[in-house]
Amino acid sequence: MFLTSGAEAQQVIGNRLYKLGWDNDVFMMTDHYYTQGLSLSMVNPFLKNNPVNLILLKPKQYEKVAYGFTVDQRTYTPKDIRSDEIQYSDRPYAGVLVFSSQSTSANIERKVLFKAELDIGVMGPASGAGQVQYHYHDLTDNSLPNGWGYQQYNWPVLNYNFEATKEFYSSPMMDIYGKAGARVGTLHDDVTVAMLFRFGKMNNYLSNLGMPLPSEKGNWQLYFNAEPSLTVVGYNATMQGGWHRNPKIHYIEYQDISPVVYRLKTGLGLIYKNYGLDFNVFYNSKEFKEGTSHWFTGTRLFLTF
């Protein structure tokens, strides 16, 4: 597949999408590892003027494109958040705040979908993740996280992420896709392969650029999805820290990182006219040798028009 980074799109879709996301492991009765994520994202035609779009890869002769922007805060903790001491055998505390510029484009004839994004932000106290978790636990009368004084230090985030999706089968009630992606930068360096299965009453995934747009036939959409994936990990700053080490911070060394991580995402999507909900359950195999597997949920509320 040939790539282009600056070609003029034939059609910037006119739809607008606003999405509010919340990831948490509270429904899994746990409170550790990737324990919370908060995000606010939008897709809007006016974002075609974002200069970052010039470096976001697209398939050759792409026919549709959408531009988006996301603000995302992620929170990582060890298992024992009550302790006010460094837990050398567990995951270190880490908070991440990123601002992401995205493009999603499709070549309908070749049945391929590309998503590219540039993340700019910070890992460390400047992300505000520690304060958000502390106040959230205080307000909900949960155990207070007392180890944020040992979190990963401030470190700039600059990551380029890319994912290609290929349609293998599509019908009105079921579709199957293969995915391959890579992340390169100061936060994550890894490669992922995945399969996506969807069943139900839904729009075509490729034609809608993977977005939950209003139904083309009737007011309702209801579908179930499953997405198993394998990731080969080269670098994860939330565990390994930045490239310059602080002797007062706990790190997990590369040789103690799990080189391959398995993930399963499964859940449902519900759309009525311009309103919708995605709810998914995630399973992650252990990310480091002393760790364990982890479950969490992801909820997305969205408005499209």
WOHUUR-V303609 format. One record per pair of residues at least 4 apart in sequence whose ideal C-beta (glycine too) atoms are under 7 Angstrom apart, sorted by the first residue. I is the first residue (numbers start at 0). J is the second residue. D is the distance in Angstrom with one decimal. If there is no record, write none. Layout:
I;J;D
I;J;D
This chain:
0;58;6.0
0;111;6.2
1;59;3.9
2;56;4.9
2;58;6.8
2;59;6.8
3;57;5.5
3;59;5.6
4;53;6.5
4;54;5.6
4;55;6.8
4;56;5.4
5;53;5.0
6;57;6.6
8;61;6.2
8;64;4.1
8;104;6.8
9;62;5.2
10;62;6.3
10;63;5.2
11;44;5.4
11;47;5.1
11;64;5.6
12;63;5.8
12;65;5.1
12;208;6.8
13;44;5.7
14;42;6.9
14;212;5.6
14;303;6.1
15;42;6.5
15;43;5.2
15;303;6.8
15;304;5.6
16;41;6.6
16;42;4.1
16;210;5.8
16;301;6.2
16;303;4.9
17;41;5.2
17;301;6.5
17;302;4.9
18;40;4.7
18;299;5.5
18;301;4.2
19;39;5.9
19;300;4.9
20;36;6.9
20;38;3.9
20;297;6.8
20;298;7.0
20;299;4.9
21;37;6.1
21;298;5.0
22;35;6.4
22;36;3.5
22;295;6.0
22;297;4.6
23;34;6.9
23;35;5.1
23;295;6.4
23;296;6.4
24;29;4.6
24;30;6.4
24;34;5.4
24;294;6.5
24;295;3.9
26;296;5.0
27;294;4.1
27;295;6.0
27;296;6.9
29;294;6.9
30;34;5.6
30;80;6.2
31;76;5.4
31;77;6.2
31;78;4.3
31;80;7.0
32;75;6.4
32;90;5.8
32;293;4.6
33;73;6.8
33;75;5.7
33;293;6.9
33;295;6.2
34;74;5.5
34;75;6.9
34;76;5.4
35;74;4.2
35;132;6.3
36;71;6.8
36;72;6.8
36;73;4.8
36;74;6.9
37;72;4.8
38;69;5.9
38;70;6.6
38;71;4.3
39;70;5.1
40;67;6.1
40;68;6.9
40;69;3.8
41;67;6.3
41;68;5.8
42;65;5.1
42;66;6.8
42;67;4.2
42;210;6.6
46;66;3.8
46;67;6.5
46;68;5.9
47;52;6.7
47;66;5.2
49;66;6.3
49;100;5.5
51;55;6.6
51;100;4.0
51;117;5.3
52;66;6.1
52;102;5.7
54;117;6.9
55;102;4.1
55;115;4.0
55;117;7.0
56;113;6.2
56;115;4.7
56;161;6.0
57;61;4.8
57;64;6.6
57;102;6.6
57;104;4.2
57;113;5.7
58;104;6.3
58;106;4.3
58;109;7.0
58;111;5.4
58;113;5.3
60;106;6.0
61;104;4.2
61;105;6.2
61;106;5.2
62;105;6.3
62;106;6.2
62;107;5.2
63;104;6.6
63;105;4.9
63;208;6.0
64;102;6.1
64;103;6.9
64;104;4.1
65;103;4.9
65;208;5.1
65;210;6.7
66;101;6.9
66;102;5.4
67;101;4.2
68;99;6.9
68;100;5.9
68;101;7.0
69;99;4.4
69;101;6.7
70;98;5.7
71;97;5.2
71;99;6.5
72;95;7.0
72;96;5.0
72;126;6.3
72;127;6.8
72;128;5.7
72;131;6.8
73;95;4.4
73;128;6.9
74;94;5.7
74;128;4.4
74;132;5.3
75;90;6.3
75;92;6.7
75;93;4.3
75;237;5.1
76;80;5.3
76;92;5.5
76;144;6.1
77;86;4.6
77;89;3.7
77;90;5.0
77;92;7.0
77;146;6.9
78;89;5.8
79;86;6.2
80;142;6.1
80;144;4.1
80;145;6.9
80;146;6.5
81;142;5.3
81;145;6.1
82;86;6.2
82;145;6.5
82;146;6.0
83;145;4.1
83;146;6.1
85;149;5.1
85;249;4.9
87;249;5.7
88;289;5.1
89;289;6.9
90;238;6.3
90;287;6.8
90;290;6.4
91;149;6.9
91;150;6.9
91;151;6.0
91;238;6.6
91;248;6.9
91;249;4.7
91;250;6.5
91;251;7.0
92;146;5.6
92;147;5.5
92;149;6.0
92;150;3.7
92;151;7.0
93;122;6.2
93;150;5.9
93;151;4.3
93;237;4.0
94;122;6.9
94;123;6.7
94;126;3.8
94;127;6.9
94;128;2.6
94;129;5.5
94;150;6.3
95;120;6.7
95;122;4.9
95;126;5.5
95;128;6.8
95;156;6.6
95;186;6.9
95;237;6.6
96;120;4.9
96;121;5.7
96;126;3.8
96;127;6.4
97;118;4.4
97;119;6.8
97;120;3.5
97;156;5.6
98;119;5.4
98;120;5.7
99;116;5.0
99;117;6.9
99;118;4.9
100;116;6.4
100;117;5.1
101;114;6.7
101;116;4.2
102;115;5.5
103;112;6.9
103;114;4.7
103;208;4.6
103;209;6.3
104;113;5.3
105;111;6.8
105;112;4.8
105;205;5.8
105;208;5.8
106;111;5.1
107;205;6.6
107;206;6.8
110;165;6.5
110;166;3.9
110;205;6.1
111;163;6.4
111;164;6.8
111;165;5.5
112;164;4.1
112;205;5.7
112;208;6.6
112;209;6.0
113;163;5.5
114;162;4.7
115;161;5.0
116;160;4.9
117;159;5.7
118;156;5.9
118;158;4.1
118;160;6.6
118;186;6.9
119;156;6.6
119;157;6.0
120;156;4.2
121;125;4.6
121;126;5.6
121;153;6.0
121;154;6.9
121;155;6.2
121;156;5.8
122;126;6.3
122;151;5.7
122;154;4.6
122;156;5.7
122;186;6.5
122;236;5.9
122;237;6.8
123;150;6.7
123;151;5.7
123;152;5.1
123;153;3.5
123;154;5.6
124;129;6.6
124;150;6.6
124;153;6.1
125;153;5.0
127;131;5.8
128;132;6.3
129;133;6.2
129;147;3.7
129;150;6.0
130;134;6.2
131;135;6.1
132;136;6.2
132;144;5.5
133;137;6.3
133;143;6.4
133;144;5.9
133;147;6.9
134;138;6.2
135;139;6.3
136;141;4.2
136;142;6.5
136;143;5.4
136;144;6.3
137;143;6.5
149;248;6.4
149;249;6.1
151;237;6.7
151;240;5.4
151;248;6.3
152;241;7.0
152;245;5.0
152;248;5.9
154;185;6.9
154;236;6.4
154;241;3.6
155;185;6.1
156;185;5.8
156;186;4.7
157;184;5.2
157;185;5.2
158;182;5.8
158;183;6.9
158;184;3.1
158;185;6.6
158;186;4.8
158;187;6.0
159;183;5.3
159;184;5.8
160;182;4.5
161;180;5.9
161;181;5.7
162;178;6.1
162;180;3.5
163;178;7.0
163;179;5.4
163;180;6.9
164;176;5.2
164;178;5.0
165;176;6.4
165;177;4.9
166;174;6.9
166;176;5.6
166;205;5.2
167;175;4.6
167;176;6.3
167;177;6.0
168;174;6.2
168;175;4.4
169;174;4.2
169;203;6.2
170;174;6.9
172;198;6.6
172;199;6.7
173;197;6.8
173;198;5.1
174;197;5.2
174;204;5.7
175;196;5.6
176;195;4.3
176;204;6.6
177;194;5.8
178;192;6.8
178;193;4.2
178;195;6.2
179;192;5.2
180;191;4.9
181;190;4.9
182;187;4.3
182;188;6.4
182;189;5.5
183;188;5.7
185;236;6.4
186;236;4.9
187;234;6.8
187;235;6.0
188;233;4.0
188;234;4.0
189;230;5.2
189;231;6.1
189;232;4.8
189;233;5.8
190;231;4.9
191;228;5.5
191;229;6.9
191;230;4.5
192;228;6.7
192;229;5.7
193;226;5.7
193;227;6.6
193;228;3.5
194;226;6.8
194;227;6.0
195;224;6.7
195;226;4.8
196;224;6.6
196;225;4.8
197;201;6.3
197;204;6.6
197;222;5.3
197;224;4.8
198;222;6.4
198;223;5.1
199;221;5.2
199;222;3.2
199;223;5.6
200;219;6.6
200;220;5.7
200;221;5.5
200;222;6.6
201;220;5.0
201;222;4.0
202;206;6.9
202;207;4.8
202;212;6.1
202;214;6.4
202;215;5.7
202;220;6.6
203;207;6.3
204;209;5.7
207;212;4.7
211;268;6.2
211;270;5.6
211;275;4.9
211;277;6.9
211;301;5.9
211;303;6.6
212;303;5.5
213;272;6.2
213;273;5.7
213;303;5.8
214;218;6.2
214;219;6.5
214;220;5.0
214;270;6.4
218;271;5.9
218;272;5.1
219;270;7.0
219;271;5.8
220;268;6.9
220;270;4.0
221;269;5.5
222;267;6.8
222;268;5.2
223;267;5.1
224;265;6.7
224;266;6.3
224;268;6.9
225;265;4.5
226;264;4.3
227;263;5.1
228;262;4.9
229;259;6.2
229;261;5.8
230;259;6.9
230;260;4.7
230;262;6.9
231;258;6.6
231;259;5.7
232;256;6.0
232;257;6.9
232;258;6.0
232;260;6.1
234;239;6.3
235;239;5.8
235;256;6.5
236;240;6.3
236;241;6.0
238;251;4.3
238;256;6.5
238;286;6.9
238;287;6.2
239;250;5.8
239;251;6.1
239;253;6.4
240;244;6.1
240;248;6.2
240;250;4.7
244;250;6.9
251;255;5.2
251;256;6.2
251;287;5.1
255;287;5.5
255;288;5.1
255;289;6.9
256;287;5.4
257;285;5.6
257;286;5.4
257;287;5.8
257;288;6.5
260;283;6.5
260;284;5.5
260;286;5.7
261;284;4.2
262;281;6.5
262;282;6.6
262;283;5.3
263;282;4.5
264;279;5.3
264;281;5.3
265;279;6.6
265;280;5.8
266;277;6.7
266;278;5.1
266;279;3.2
266;280;5.8
267;278;6.0
268;275;6.7
268;277;4.9
269;275;6.3
269;276;4.9
270;275;3.9
273;302;6.0
273;303;5.3
273;304;5.1
274;302;6.1
275;301;4.9
276;300;5.9
277;299;4.1
278;296;7.0
278;298;5.4
279;296;6.8
279;297;4.7
280;294;6.8
280;296;5.5
281;294;6.8
281;295;5.3
281;297;6.3
282;292;6.7
282;294;5.6
283;292;6.3
283;293;4.8
284;292;5.3
285;290;4.3
285;291;5.5
285;292;5.5
286;290;5.7
